[in-house]
Amino acid sequence: MQCDFILRGHVLSFQGSPFASAQPEAATRLYEAMAISDGKVAGLGTLAEMQALLPQADVIDHDTKLILAGFVDAHVHFPQTAIIASWGKRLIDWLNSYTFPEEMRFGDPGYAAEIANRYLDLTTANGTTTTCSFCTIHPESVDAFFTAAQARGQRVAAGKTCMDRNAPEGLRDTVQSAYDDSKALIERWHGVDRLEYAITPRFSPTSTPDQLAALGALWAEHPDCLMQTHLSEQVDEIEWVKSLFPQARDYLDTYEEFGLLGARGLYGHAIHLEERERHRLRDFGAALIHCPTSNTFIGSGLFDMGGLMAEGQRIGLATDTGGGSSFSMLRTMAAAYEVGQLRGRPLHAAELIWLATQGSARALRMEDKIGNIAPGMEADLVVLDLASTPAIAQRAARAEDLWEAVFPTLMMGDDRAITEVWINGQCV
């Protein structure tokens, strides 16, 4: 049974995208309190207004802390939890040296369940309430992730990774088994409680044209599913794709040709895009997922946030664990700021928070449910302590406004800044 609550503090709500305004903070509004009823946001306003709205509700006073929508991580690999921060490889060698040997283990339901729960423990501790995860080729890995998320009441998306070439024996499926397994998993999990299925070709080098075509056909049969993959992460990867698909106009065309370009498509990394690719992605309303800690950790390149936003792309933010080097969306926001500086477009604190909440929710087509604090939205929340360490506290004490007080936590904060996490109206 869910109870009613009132949270008092600095409650941040987005009224629009801060990227659409010359003054990013103008897209936000701060409230004194918020009300939660039946797992959803019931209202925003003064404490007195919320107490009039829910007279019997308990009041939880967070004083000077900042209350946000829970962080939304739009591109992760939960099976790589145990190999995060592995040394010294670029993409293809990294997959062969670390990723594929670890993913072999996920045919074991017990191991898959252990890592799924470990991953959700780690991300919840860092304020992340929704993730969109690649699993392994094993249906057991999908079952484990959805089972763990369902038990916690979380809204998540995930899918069985499909690969029928350029992967070791034991991590390859077939055209038929990729289709059949994915279809069975859709029927078992998609739309159950807060769970959504994402059709998941890892990337075009590990799928034959026949497998890509089969997954495109599956997506056409289930257009309400997400589709997630990788796109233009590293220059040598792009050259490999060109050698495998000599007739393709570009990397994106290896998906487009087989029905794997669409509005519910999620394309991780998208660093080295050609002009045609940018136009097609925007025309379809597809989502590009920025993975800054991963892109720097394995030497992929610098995402063009300024240029892509200016041309109207739909963009989310992600840790890309375990290619990314942190489970924390705070660390990911800091890395996004650093990448922006290197590209000549530093991001405002409001823009960073929007990317980690509403921006990622928009990428997942879940912005009507999560990613913002507004009446009717699901009550997934994080409460941030803006003075969580002595170093952050002494800088925040010098701040002349809230945004200057928030920024040190975005740059230097970690799980110590996470005071509370709420999932589906329950403090966890």
Buried (B, 14 or more C-beta within 10 A) or exposed (E): EBEBBBBBBBBBBBEEBBBEBEEBBEBBBBBBBBBBBEBBBBBBBEBEBBBEBBEEBEBBEBEEBBBBBBBBBBBBBBBBBBBBEBEEBBBBEBBBBBBBBBBBBBBBBEBBBBBBBBBBBBBBBBBBBBBBBBBBBBBBBBBBBBBBBBEBBBBBBBBBBBBBEBBEEEBBBBBEBBBBBBBEBBEBBBEEBBBBBBBBBBBBBBBBBBBBBBBBEBBEEBEEBBBBBBBBBBEEBBEBBEEBBEEBBBBBBBBBBBBBBBEBBBBBBBBBBBEEBBEBBBEBBBBBBBBBBBBBBBEBBBBBBBEBBEEEBBBBBBBBBBBBBBBBBBBBBBBBBBBBEEBEBBBBBBBBBBBBBBBBBBBBBBBEBBBBBBEEBBBBBBBBBBBBBEEBBEBBEEBEEBBEBBBBBBBBBBBEBBBBBBBBBBBE
